[in-house]
Amino acid sequence: MSATATTERVFNFSAGPAVLPVSVLQEVQDELLCLPGAGASVMELSHRGKVFIEIMEQAEASIRSLLGISDQYAVLFLQGGAALQFSMIPANLLRDSGKSAQYLLTGAWGKKAIGEAKKEGTVDTIYSAAESNFDRVPTSSDYQVKDDAAYLYYCSNETIQGVQFQSEPACPDNVPLISDASSDFLSRPLDIDKYGLIYACAQKNAGPAGVTVVIIRRDLLAKGCDKLPGYLLYRNHAENESMWNTPPTFPIYVLGKVAKWLTNDIGGLAAMESQNREKAKLLYDVIDKHAGFYLGHAQVDCRSTMNATFNLPSEDLLASFVAEASKNGLQNLKGHRSVGGIRASVYNAMPREGAQALASFMDDFAKKNG
Amino acid sequence: MSATATTERVFNFSAGPAVLPVSVLQEVQDELLCLPGAGASVMELSHRGKVFIEIMEQAEASIRSLLGISDQYAVLFLQGGAALQFSMIPANLLRDSGKSAQYLLTGAWGKKAIGEAKKEGTVDTIYSAAESNFDRVPTSSDYQVKDDAAYLYYCSNETIQGVQFQSEPACPDNVPLISDASSDFLSRPLDIDKYGLIYACAQKNAGPAGVTVVIIRRDLLAKGCDKLPGYLLYRNHAENESMWNTPPTFPIYVLGKVAKWLTNDIGGLAAMESQNREKAKLLYDVIDKHAGFYLGHAQVDCRSTMNATFNLPSEDLLASFVAEASKNGLQNLKGHRSVGGIRASVYNAMPREGAQALASFMDDFAKKNG
């Protein structure tokens, strides 16, 4: 690696695909042309060869260890992103079940998931934060789950709105709890035993785009119908240990390195959560300090540790904020095109210095323009 | 790149994921930590940012130029591999059409495609090479396509059996011709206007695993039903220029570099085909020279330029062939677990020296053991 290449790097607040640990990128770079002992790039290896099988097994073992996942659960590496999960979940667990699926709607991704679920069966949106423009998540008294529901679905962190469940929503014991954890996966410890299924596309906290991790309780694997398109049937992937067809080998390889980095360099998910809280606090503190200038979107107790969303008093100030930040090496801060404003994503791999640099810039900008 | 890393590389005859051009790997390595001008690794870039959009547009432009694809066709970059195409094709073009789909069955991949299509509607296997253990492809007199068929489907190169269509099968004008070109895509020029849809997972000739290129005639985009899972509807991807959801950014980036290599370094697909024919001839010539010792699987006029498949007189000789080849830096020659024998894959990026080294080894081995 050349010094130039390192120093060119900016602080990248992209919402996803997003920042990756530099040490992981360096390892990938070193091994890119020839993986030690393999005689070829990892991209050139058969997925059924010993070397790649070990890579995938190691990635799975690291994720199992980080989250404390028991053998009651299968861990799958799939393609198609969260968007395909929006369909696979109801196709496997709702279609022809005679039951209804219950959804908590707290943002843009939940809305898309509901749209796909409705194609497969009866869907009840038992909570919606639409009225308050998706600035909050529910408490347990805000909704009621049917005892015989097919499942209860929620999105643990809505990247576009920047709202996050601080813990799992209440759910009857016999109803499988399903979470889209795409944007906070591996950012904090979880009690996996609470879930029926939890999934995440990798490109926020866990790796590059192109691989989606699905953790599914094994009893749910029996539910999908054999007439489903084969790729959509969880059972096929579980029975073949994610080798039902060729898995996305390179994204899985990088994901495995990120999981190893979380284990060895960070010290596990509790340590990661503590760092993430600290980084988010740097940003929210400056938003609160300049309340009225920075208009935070989420209710304080629902704020995301991953994506801080806020607006500025005018479109002109917003444009100059983005432009000046960019000049200072603080990139990709524009909010999602559907909501505007600013979105600062401070995922696992965003170093504390990045969050600190942005917070200082925000403080200065508010003082100058407030 | 260190000299060590280069010299460690072996000749990799893997059937896929498979060998990539060294110059492409070197470029990827150089840019891995920081894409020039982007301030971040290509893996860290938002798919909706200017830099990545240009990468994807350039990849598409190169593929369009190499194959001469007119604007009558959409070029899509999808996930899920060929396996998901096995379902997407009949889900979009057969389901509820009142028509039947016609399949030419010449090997293992065609068989899987038929299995998925039967879930979606009426399927006629109008030709099967099963009786001769899939050693051939049909001539136009071997089958008859219904005039009102939903489509005619074939797999242009069956990797496991090593049989390849030398040109497109005859097909009535009004029936869309559909090809699984996964293992010979970009290995030779094609007349795209003959096709309704042609697709290929990238991990043979075109890039790493995790991206599938689908070239679809635009009139066929109207056919899928809105009730399909959103990811499965070609129209969604075409209307959003492969950004209906986050595309597999890194695999697309590498695919674009391979397409550029084919254009600039190789000189286009006619030149590539000529090199591929030459490489394959080296292997088939030695098989024919030692006929009786090497037992070629495919009929001579159906031999694949991509995958040479053959057996040896005994399991012992087979095992020592694989072991000795490996000692000589000739790797991944074992045939697919379903058929045994030897499979030597000599895709685009396999250098002539690799094919020559294998041919020499085969000649020596036959002389010593024949």
Chai-1 contact restraints between the chains, C-beta under 6 A:
chainA,res_idxA,chainB,res_idxB,connection_type,confidence,min_distance_angstrom,max_distance_angstrom,comment,restraint_id
A,M1,B,L33,contact,1.0,0.0,6.0,A-B,restraint_1
A,A5,B,L33,contact,1.0,0.0,6.0,A-B,restraint_2
A,A5,B,C34,contact,1.0,0.0,6.0,A-B,restraint_3
A,E8,B,C34,contact,1.0,0.0,6.0,A-B,restraint_4
A,R9,B,C34,contact,1.0,0.0,6.0,A-B,restraint_5
A,R9,B,G39,contact,1.0,0.0,6.0,A-B,restraint_6
A,V10,B,G39,contact,1.0,0.0,6.0,A-B,restraint_7
A,N12,B,A40,contact,1.0,0.0,6.0,A-B,restraint_8
A,N12,B,E44,contact,1.0,0.0,6.0,A-B,restraint_9
A,S14,B,S46,contact,1.0,0.0,6.0,A-B,restraint_10
A,P17,B,E44,contact,1.0,0.0,6.0,A-B,restraint_11
A,P17,B,T249,contact,1.0,0.0,6.0,A-B,restraint_12
A,V19,B,E44,contact,1.0,0.0,6.0,A-B,restraint_13
A,L20,B,E44,contact,1.0,0.0,6.0,A-B,restraint_14
A,L25,B,L33,contact,1.0,0.0,6.0,A-B,restraint_15
A,L25,B,S41,contact,1.0,0.0,6.0,A-B,restraint_16
A,Q29,B,Q29,contact,1.0,0.0,6.0,A-B,restraint_17
A,Q29,B,L32,contact,1.0,0.0,6.0,A-B,restraint_18
A,Q29,B,L33,contact,1.0,0.0,6.0,A-B,restraint_19
A,L32,B,Q29,contact,1.0,0.0,6.0,A-B,restraint_20
A,L33,B,M1,contact,1.0,0.0,6.0,A-B,restraint_21
A,L33,B,A5,contact,1.0,0.0,6.0,A-B,restraint_22
A,L33,B,L25,contact,1.0,0.0,6.0,A-B,restraint_23
A,L33,B,Q29,contact,1.0,0.0,6.0,A-B,restraint_24
A,C34,B,A5,contact,1.0,0.0,6.0,A-B,restraint_25
A,C34,B,E8,contact,1.0,0.0,6.0,A-B,restraint_26
A,C34,B,R9,contact,1.0,0.0,6.0,A-B,restraint_27
A,G39,B,R9,contact,1.0,0.0,6.0,A-B,restraint_28
A,G39,B,V10,contact,1.0,0.0,6.0,A-B,restraint_29
A,A40,B,N12,contact,1.0,0.0,6.0,A-B,restraint_30
A,S41,B,L25,contact,1.0,0.0,6.0,A-B,restraint_31
A,M43,B,P208,contact,1.0,0.0,6.0,A-B,restraint_32
A,E44,B,N12,contact,1.0,0.0,6.0,A-B,restraint_33
A,E44,B,P17,contact,1.0,0.0,6.0,A-B,restraint_34
A,E44,B,V19,contact,1.0,0.0,6.0,A-B,restraint_35
A,E44,B,L20,contact,1.0,0.0,6.0,A-B,restraint_36
A,S46,B,S14,contact,1.0,0.0,6.0,A-B,restraint_37
A,Q79,B,Q79,contact,1.0,0.0,6.0,A-B,restraint_38
A,Q79,B,G80,contact,1.0,0.0,6.0,A-B,restraint_39
A,G80,B,Q79,contact,1.0,0.0,6.0,A-B,restraint_40
A,G80,B,G80,contact,1.0,0.0,6.0,A-B,restraint_41
A,G80,B,Y231,contact,1.0,0.0,6.0,A-B,restraint_42
A,G81,B,N245,contact,1.0,0.0,6.0,A-B,restraint_43
A,G81,B,T246,contact,1.0,0.0,6.0,A-B,restraint_44
A,A83,B,Y231,contact,1.0,0.0,6.0,A-B,restraint_45
A,A83,B,N245,contact,1.0,0.0,6.0,A-B,restraint_46
A,L84,B,Y231,contact,1.0,0.0,6.0,A-B,restraint_47
A,S87,B,P229,contact,1.0,0.0,6.0,A-B,restraint_48
A,E116,B,G230,contact,1.0,0.0,6.0,A-B,restraint_49
A,K119,B,K227,contact,1.0,0.0,6.0,A-B,restraint_50
A,P208,B,M43,contact,1.0,0.0,6.0,A-B,restraint_51
A,P208,B,F250,contact,1.0,0.0,6.0,A-B,restraint_52
A,A209,B,T246,contact,1.0,0.0,6.0,A-B,restraint_53
A,A209,B,P248,contact,1.0,0.0,6.0,A-B,restraint_54
A,A209,B,T249,contact,1.0,0.0,6.0,A-B,restraint_55
A,G210,B,G210,contact,1.0,0.0,6.0,A-B,restraint_56
A,G210,B,P248,contact,1.0,0.0,6.0,A-B,restraint_57
A,G210,B,P251,contact,1.0,0.0,6.0,A-B,restraint_58
A,K227,B,K119,contact,1.0,0.0,6.0,A-B,restraint_59
A,P229,B,S87,contact,1.0,0.0,6.0,A-B,restraint_60
A,G230,B,E116,contact,1.0,0.0,6.0,A-B,restraint_61
A,Y231,B,G80,contact,1.0,0.0,6.0,A-B,restraint_62
A,Y231,B,A83,contact,1.0,0.0,6.0,A-B,restraint_63
A,Y231,B,L84,contact,1.0,0.0,6.0,A-B,restraint_64
A,N245,B,G81,contact,1.0,0.0,6.0,A-B,restraint_65
A,N245,B,A83,contact,1.0,0.0,6.0,A-B,restraint_66
A,T246,B,G81,contact,1.0,0.0,6.0,A-B,restraint_67
A,T246,B,A209,contact,1.0,0.0,6.0,A-B,restraint_68
A,P248,B,A209,contact,1.0,0.0,6.0,A-B,restraint_69
A,P248,B,G210,contact,1.0,0.0,6.0,A-B,restraint_70
A,T249,B,P17,contact,1.0,0.0,6.0,A-B,restraint_71
A,T249,B,A209,contact,1.0,0.0,6.0,A-B,restraint_72
A,F250,B,P208,contact,1.0,0.0,6.0,A-B,restraint_73
A,P251,B,G210,contact,1.0,0.0,6.0,A-B,restraint_74
